[in-house]
């Protein structure tokens, strides 16, 4: 049989977690089973070169955003002119647009919801309840998101499949190790100190202020040994500036640096002694998965499905969200561990990811959803 033609629709191909998971899924896909194509409508192209390198047809439908009628028209035309077997959307608005574009007929639509945006307004909740029947199924990457969707849109109860994120578990290349060594040289201010890395958007939900408070609570001697690098985009410039000003006001200007996102985060994790996550809310964070896959322990707030990955004392250390004193204590405890204990913690994390959360597992679990949807359509 020819491979299934699947059109993936996402708002943009920027550096976010949903985009990274889409690319990970496509890279892991067996091309004898599926033939993927990707359409996007916002002018964010971080992952476009990677998709093109994979030989994936990419359709830039850039107009005025998800509310622009031209966007819906372009999606509908793309679907009408191609014989797709299935459409898989990522994020809420692409899911709405795909269902509208196939209202008069077309391939089945599978949604991927990765946030708690469905409960944001009454209008969104009403719309999703009315349109739930227009989709063949929904995939979520965290139990917390499943609970939220079913609470916000009861029409989805019993129709949601949990497919955790996946990541490529590969040995570092020589170029990655060289990049890691350079990153460490550039960012580690004390050669006998520790380098911690956070890879996340600089946004309120990631709670960078909690990290600043935790750093300020550390003993001076330890803080001087630490180098923290926060790498990620910032969509709210005013918020980003407020975080940087506060870091300077707390005297943390030499302790923490804020850098723009990079295409390949693997050298950053390889350079670090541990990864940090201070989020107030998460689903199933890529950042934790990626750090563990490279044998790096994670110090994190126990939100969303983080506890499935960061097992306290085994693969990392956990704190409660909004508790900077406890988070500071976790950093201090990690700094007090010997190198063998840190390495063992990292090895356990890598083994967990290899066993449960590889990119191959992501593809197989997603493919099972596709097959179930197509079988139901054929019945």
C-alpha positions as CSV (number, residue, x, y, z in Angstrom):
1,X,0.0,0.0,0.0
2,X,1.2,3.6,-0.6
3,X,2.1,5.6,2.4
4,X,-0.6,7.6,4.1
5,X,-0.6,11.3,3.0
6,X,-0.8,13.3,6.2
7,X,-1.1,17.1,6.3
8,X,0.1,18.7,9.5
9,X,-1.2,22.2,10.2
10,X,0.3,24.5,12.8
11,X,0.2,28.2,13.4
12,X,3.9,28.8,12.8
13,X,7.2,27.0,12.8
14,X,9.0,29.0,15.5
15,X,11.1,27.6,18.3
16,X,8.2,26.5,20.6
17,X,7.7,23.1,22.2
18,X,4.7,22.1,19.9
19,X,6.8,22.8,16.9
20,X,9.7,20.8,18.2
21,X,7.5,17.8,18.8
22,X,6.0,18.0,15.4
23,X,9.5,18.0,13.8
24,X,10.6,15.1,16.1
25,X,7.5,13.1,15.1
26,X,8.2,13.7,11.4
27,X,11.9,12.8,11.7
28,X,11.0,9.5,13.4
29,X,8.2,8.6,10.9
30,X,8.7,5.6,8.7
31,X,8.3,7.1,5.2
32,X,7.0,3.8,3.9
33,X,4.0,4.2,6.2
34,X,3.3,8.0,6.1
35,X,4.2,10.8,3.7
36,X,4.1,14.0,5.8
37,X,3.5,17.6,4.6
38,X,3.4,20.7,6.8
39,X,1.3,23.9,6.4
40,X,1.7,27.0,8.6
41,X,0.2,30.5,8.5
42,X,2.3,32.7,10.8
43,X,5.7,34.0,9.6
44,X,7.8,32.0,12.1
45,X,10.3,29.8,10.3
46,X,12.8,28.5,12.9
47,X,12.1,24.8,11.9
48,X,11.5,25.3,8.2
49,X,15.1,24.5,7.1
50,X,15.1,21.3,9.2
51,X,11.9,20.1,7.5
52,X,13.2,20.9,4.1
53,X,16.3,19.0,4.8
54,X,14.1,16.0,5.7
55,X,12.5,16.3,2.3
56,X,9.1,17.3,3.7
57,X,6.9,19.5,1.5
58,X,6.2,22.8,3.4
59,X,3.3,25.1,2.6
60,X,3.6,28.7,3.9
61,X,0.1,30.0,4.0
62,X,1.1,33.2,5.5
63,X,-1.7,35.8,5.6
64,X,-2.9,37.9,8.6
65,X,-2.9,35.2,11.2
66,X,-5.5,32.7,12.3
67,X,-8.4,35.2,12.3
68,X,-7.7,36.3,8.8
69,X,-10.4,34.8,6.4
70,X,-7.6,34.4,3.8
71,X,-5.9,31.9,6.1
72,X,-9.0,29.7,6.2
73,X,-9.4,30.0,2.5
74,X,-5.8,28.9,1.8
75,X,-6.1,25.9,4.1
76,X,-9.4,24.9,2.5
77,X,-7.8,25.2,-1.0
78,X,-4.7,23.2,0.0
79,X,-6.9,20.4,1.3
80,X,-9.3,20.5,-1.7
81,X,-6.4,20.3,-4.2
82,X,-4.6,17.4,-2.5
83,X,-5.7,13.8,-1.8
84,X,-4.8,13.7,1.9
85,X,-5.7,10.7,4.0
86,X,-5.7,12.5,7.3
87,X,-5.1,16.0,8.8
88,X,-3.3,16.4,12.1
89,X,-3.3,19.9,13.7
90,X,-1.2,21.2,16.5
91,X,-2.6,23.9,18.9
92,X,-6.2,25.2,19.3
93,X,-6.7,27.6,16.4
94,X,-5.3,25.4,13.7
95,X,-7.7,22.7,14.9
96,X,-10.6,25.1,14.5
97,X,-9.5,26.2,11.1
98,X,-9.0,22.6,9.8
99,X,-12.5,21.6,11.0
100,X,-14.0,24.6,9.3
101,X,-12.1,23.9,6.1
102,X,-13.4,20.3,6.0
103,X,-17.0,21.2,7.1
104,X,-18.4,20.2,3.7
105,X,-16.3,17.1,3.5
106,X,-12.7,16.0,3.5
107,X,-10.2,13.7,5.3
108,X,-10.6,13.1,9.1
109,X,-9.0,15.6,11.4
110,X,-7.0,14.7,14.5
111,X,-6.2,17.5,16.9
112,X,-3.2,17.9,19.2
113,X,-3.9,20.1,22.2
114,X,-0.9,21.1,24.3
115,X,-2.1,23.9,26.6
116,X,-4.9,25.0,28.8
117,X,-6.2,27.6,26.4
118,X,-9.6,25.9,25.9
119,X,-10.8,27.2,29.2
120,X,-9.6,30.7,28.7
121,X,-12.9,32.2,27.7
122,X,-16.6,31.2,27.6
123,X,-16.6,31.7,23.8
124,X,-13.8,29.3,23.3
125,X,-15.4,26.7,25.5
126,X,-18.7,27.0,23.7
127,X,-17.1,26.8,20.3
128,X,-15.1,23.7,21.2
129,X,-18.1,21.9,22.6
130,X,-20.0,22.6,19.4
131,X,-17.1,21.6,17.1
132,X,-15.8,18.6,19.0
133,X,-17.8,16.2,16.8
134,X,-16.2,17.6,13.7
135,X,-12.9,16.0,14.7
136,X,-12.1,12.3,14.7
137,X,-10.0,12.4,17.8
138,X,-7.6,14.4,20.0
139,X,-4.1,13.8,21.2
140,X,-2.8,15.4,24.4
141,X,0.7,15.1,25.8
142,X,-0.1,15.3,29.5
143,X,-2.7,14.0,31.8
144,X,-3.2,17.5,33.2
145,X,-4.2,18.7,29.7
146,X,-6.6,15.8,29.2
147,X,-8.3,16.8,32.5
148,X,-8.5,20.4,31.5
149,X,-10.0,19.7,28.1
150,X,-12.6,17.3,29.4
151,X,-13.6,19.9,32.0
152,X,-13.7,22.8,29.6
153,X,-15.3,20.8,26.8
154,X,-17.3,17.8,28.1
155,X,-18.1,16.8,24.5
156,X,-14.5,15.5,24.4
157,X,-14.8,13.1,27.3
158,X,-13.7,9.6,26.4
159,X,-12.3,10.7,23.0
160,X,-8.8,11.9,24.0
161,X,-5.6,9.8,23.7
162,X,-2.6,10.5,25.8
163,X,0.6,10.4,23.7
164,X,3.6,11.7,25.7
165,X,6.3,13.8,24.1
166,X,9.3,12.0,22.5
167,X,12.9,12.8,21.8
168,X,15.7,11.4,19.8
169,X,18.0,9.5,22.1
170,X,21.3,9.6,20.2
171,X,24.9,9.7,21.2
172,X,26.4,13.2,21.0
173,X,28.3,14.0,17.8
174,X,31.8,15.4,17.7
175,X,30.4,18.7,16.6
176,X,27.9,18.8,19.5
177,X,30.6,18.0,22.0
178,X,32.8,20.8,20.6
179,X,29.9,23.2,20.7
180,X,29.2,22.2,24.3
181,X,32.8,22.8,25.3
182,X,32.7,26.3,23.7
183,X,29.4,27.1,25.3
184,X,30.8,26.1,28.7
185,X,33.9,28.2,28.2
186,X,31.8,31.2,27.3
187,X,29.3,31.0,30.1
188,X,31.0,29.3,33.1
189,X,32.6,32.2,35.1
190,X,34.3,29.9,37.7
191,X,36.1,26.9,36.2
192,X,35.5,25.0,39.4
193,X,31.8,26.0,39.6
194,X,28.6,24.7,38.1
195,X,26.7,25.6,35.0
196,X,22.9,25.4,35.0
197,X,20.8,25.9,31.9
198,X,17.1,26.8,31.4
199,X,15.6,26.4,27.9
200,X,12.2,28.0,28.0
201,X,10.3,31.1,26.7
202,X,11.0,34.1,28.9
203,X,7.3,34.3,30.0
204,X,5.3,34.6,33.2
205,X,4.2,30.9,33.1
206,X,7.8,29.8,33.3
207,X,8.2,32.0,36.4
208,X,11.7,33.5,35.9
209,X,11.1,35.7,38.9
210,X,11.0,32.6,41.1
211,X,14.4,31.6,39.8
212,X,15.7,35.1,40.6
213,X,14.4,34.8,44.1
214,X,15.9,31.4,44.6
215,X,19.3,32.7,43.4
216,X,19.1,35.6,45.8
217,X,18.3,33.2,48.6
218,X,21.5,31.2,48.1
219,X,24.6,31.7,50.3
220,X,26.9,34.2,48.7
221,X,29.8,31.7,48.4
222,X,27.6,29.2,46.5
223,X,26.0,31.8,44.3
224,X,29.4,33.0,43.2
225,X,30.2,29.5,42.0
226,X,27.1,29.2,39.9
227,X,26.5,30.3,36.3
228,X,22.9,30.3,35.0
229,X,22.0,30.7,31.4
230,X,18.3,31.1,30.3
231,X,17.9,30.4,26.6
232,X,14.6,31.2,24.9
233,X,12.4,33.6,23.0
234,X,10.4,36.5,24.6
235,X,7.2,37.5,23.0
236,X,6.4,40.1,25.7
237,X,9.3,42.6,25.5
238,X,8.1,44.6,28.5
239,X,8.0,41.4,30.6
240,X,11.5,40.4,29.5
241,X,12.9,43.7,30.3
242,X,11.3,43.7,33.8
243,X,13.0,40.3,34.5
244,X,16.4,41.6,33.4
245,X,16.0,44.8,35.4
246,X,15.1,42.8,38.5
247,X,18.1,40.5,38.0
248,X,20.3,43.5,37.9
249,X,18.6,45.1,41.0
250,X,19.2,41.8,43.0
251,X,22.9,41.9,42.1
252,X,22.6,38.8,39.8
253,X,24.0,40.4,36.7
254,X,27.0,38.1,36.7
255,X,25.1,35.1,37.9
256,X,22.4,34.8,35.2
257,X,22.5,35.5,31.5
258,X,19.5,35.6,29.1
259,X,20.2,34.4,25.5
260,X,18.0,34.2,22.4
261,X,16.8,30.8,21.2
262,X,19.1,28.5,19.2
263,X,18.2,25.9,16.6
264,X,20.1,23.0,18.3
265,X,19.7,22.9,22.1
266,X,21.7,19.6,22.6
267,X,25.1,21.3,23.0
268,X,23.6,23.6,25.7
269,X,22.5,20.6,27.8
270,X,25.7,18.8,27.1
271,X,27.6,21.8,28.5
272,X,25.5,22.0,31.6
273,X,25.8,20.2,34.9
274,X,22.0,20.3,35.3
275,X,18.9,21.8,33.7
276,X,16.5,24.0,35.6
277,X,12.8,24.4,35.3
278,X,10.9,26.9,37.5
279,X,7.5,26.8,35.7
280,X,4.3,27.6,37.5
281,X,2.5,25.3,35.1
282,X,3.5,22.7,32.5
283,X,2.1,19.9,30.6
284,X,4.9,17.5,29.5
285,X,7.9,19.8,29.0
286,X,10.3,19.1,26.1
287,X,13.1,20.9,28.1
288,X,13.0,18.2,30.8
289,X,12.8,15.4,28.3
290,X,15.7,16.7,26.2
291,X,18.0,17.3,29.2
292,X,17.4,13.8,30.6
293,X,18.0,12.2,27.2
294,X,21.5,13.6,27.3
295,X,22.2,12.4,30.8
296,X,21.7,15.7,32.6
297,X,19.8,15.8,35.9
298,X,17.0,18.3,36.2
299,X,16.0,20.5,39.1
300,X,12.4,21.4,38.6
301,X,9.0,22.4,40.0
302,X,6.7,19.4,40.2
303,X,4.0,20.7,37.9
304,X,2.0,19.0,35.2
305,X,3.5,15.7,34.2
306,X,7.0,16.7,35.3
307,X,6.9,14.1,38.1
308,X,6.7,11.4,35.5
309,X,10.2,12.4,34.4
310,X,11.9,14.0,37.4
311,X,11.8,11.4,40.1
312,X,13.1,13.1,43.2
313,X,16.6,11.9,44.2
314,X,16.7,9.6,41.2
315,X,16.7,11.6,38.0
316,X,16.7,15.0,39.5
317,X,15.4,17.1,42.4
318,X,11.8,18.5,42.8
319,X,10.5,21.6,44.4
320,X,7.0,23.1,44.7
321,X,6.0,25.9,42.3
322,X,6.3,29.4,43.8
323,X,8.6,28.3,46.6
324,X,12.0,29.9,45.9
325,X,13.5,29.0,49.2
326,X,12.9,25.3,48.5
327,X,14.2,25.6,45.0
328,X,17.3,27.3,46.4
329,X,17.7,24.4,48.7
330,X,17.5,21.9,45.8
331,X,20.2,23.8,44.0
332,X,22.4,23.8,47.1
333,X,21.8,20.1,47.6
334,X,22.8,19.4,44.0
335,X,25.9,21.5,44.4
336,X,26.8,19.4,47.5
337,X,26.7,16.1,45.6
338,X,29.9,14.5,44.3
339,X,30.5,14.0,40.6
340,X,29.7,10.3,40.7
341,X,26.3,10.9,42.3
342,X,25.4,13.5,39.7
343,X,26.5,11.2,36.9
344,X,24.4,8.4,38.3
345,X,21.4,10.6,38.5
346,X,21.9,11.7,34.9
347,X,22.3,8.1,33.7
348,X,19.1,7.0,35.4
349,X,17.3,9.9,33.6
350,X,18.7,8.9,30.2
351,X,17.7,5.3,30.8
352,X,14.1,6.4,31.6
353,X,13.8,8.4,28.4
354,X,15.3,5.5,26.3
355,X,12.7,3.1,27.7
356,X,9.6,5.2,27.7
357,X,9.9,8.5,25.7
358,X,12.0,8.0,22.6
359,X,11.0,9.5,19.2
360,X,10.2,6.0,17.9
361,X,7.7,5.5,20.8
362,X,6.2,8.9,19.9
363,X,5.7,7.8,16.3
364,X,4.3,4.4,17.1
365,X,1.8,5.8,19.6
366,X,0.7,8.5,17.2
367,X,0.5,6.0,14.3
368,X,-1.9,3.9,16.4
369,X,-4.2,6.9,16.7
370,X,-4.1,7.4,12.9
371,X,-4.9,3.7,12.2
372,X,-7.8,3.8,14.7
373,X,-9.3,6.9,13.2
374,X,-8.9,5.6,9.6
375,X,-10.4,2.2,10.5
376,X,-13.4,3.9,12.1
377,X,-13.8,6.1,9.0
378,X,-13.7,3.0,6.7
379,X,-16.2,1.0,8.9
